[in-house]
Amino acid sequence: MKQSQKKDLIKRAIAQGDGVLRLLPAWVPRSFMLPGGRLKLARQDLYAFGKERGGIDERWIASTTKADNGPATTEDEGLSYILIETSAGYEKVLLKDAVEILGGELIGDELMEREGGWTVLCKLYDNIGAIPHHFHLTDEQAALVGQLGKPEAYYFPEQLNSIHHNTPYTYFGLNPEVTKDDVIRCLERWDEGDNGILELSRAYKIEPGMCWSLPAGILHA
């Protein structure tokens, strides 16, 4: 599809929604987690990408970020599409393309000039258990490899958390008495399954309606 055609479709989508774009769900599977079944997907569709790819446990919202999910990642995995109604039926255009074509007209000149695009990534997570303990680089650390840091925020909506599953807790950081040697011993057990690192962290009970703001560089699970 030519860029001019995409632009016409994007403009039509904006007009159809009175400024609100209709976005198709962007489903992302993970091979290292089990889906919790709370994303309003039919159970037979949880493994729509194939059992080797794992179950769908994430829905990405208004995403211009392609998923980095290993060699089997599909070309548009994680990317949101705009749905446009036409006389012939429906067309779709990547939100990423819409931002590149319309720029500040779509997301505002200030944001476009400062960030160079739509860099926010919102996700719905739906796992039976806790994700592995990990952290994201700060801006200073990420700059060494030409990337940006990744601060995060979490919200647990009441509408999607009526089932708590196996681990209704989140973990932040390390306990004050933890030493570097304690962490090293956990890392040395990397290939043994549960390496015990959560025993070094502080658990917080999750209740629907809770939210947290998490700066980059802090361990979390």
Order of alpha helices (4+ residues) and beta strands (2+ residues): alpha-beta-beta-beta-beta-alpha-alpha-alpha-beta-alpha-beta-beta-alpha-beta-beta
